[in-house]
Amino acid sequence: MENHLEEFHCQKDDLSRFRAGKFTKKVSDALKELLALDKLGVRVSDPAWNNLSAVVKLDLIDEDTIRI
């Protein structure tokens, strides 16, 4: 058990340098939100947007959010 725990901590230390920190995650989330709003603005400015049903509009917005 002791050996397993020691091995786990060694691996954890090796991989921790590849993890994003709190600040990086916060900036990334803010950028995602900006991209989603920008994409929504592009969609709304398209004349075909007004001809779509509310369900289709929501589906497109959800797809854009997932892709980002």
N, C-alpha and C positions, 0 to 999 in steps of 0.2 A: 504494500500500500504506500509506503514511504517513497519508494522508487517511482511509482506511478505519479504521485503528487509532484515530485521534483521534476520529472519529465514534462508534466503538464505546464509547470511554471516556466520552464525553459522555452517551450514552444510558444507560450503566450507572450513572452518577452520578444521573441523573434518576430512574431506576427503583429505586434502592437504598433510597430513603425509604419505599417501599411494602412492602419485605420485612420479615418478622418476624425479630427478633433471637434469639439463643440462649436468653435468659431467657424470652421470650414463647413460643417453641416448647416449652420445658421445662414451662412452666405449662399450656400447651394440651394437651400429652400427658398430664399428670397429671389434668387435668379430664376428658379422654376416658376415662381408665381408671376414674375415679370414676363417670362416667355409665354405663359398661359394667357395672360391678359393681352399681350401683343398678338398672339394667334387669334384670340377672340375678336380683336379689333379688325384684323384682316378679314375674318369670316363675315362679320357684320357689315363691313363696307362692300362686300360682294352683293350685287343686285339679286342674285339667285337666292340669297339667304332668306329674303322675305317670303319666298314661295315655299319654303320648307315648313313642315309641321313642327310643332313644339317638341314632339318626341324625337324626331330626326335631329333637330338642333341640339337637344340634350345629349343624344348619342354621339354626335360629332364633337361636342365639347368634352365629353368623357374620354373619347378616343385621343383627343389632343392632349389631355391631362396625363393619360397613361403613357403616351409616346415621349412626353417630356420627362 
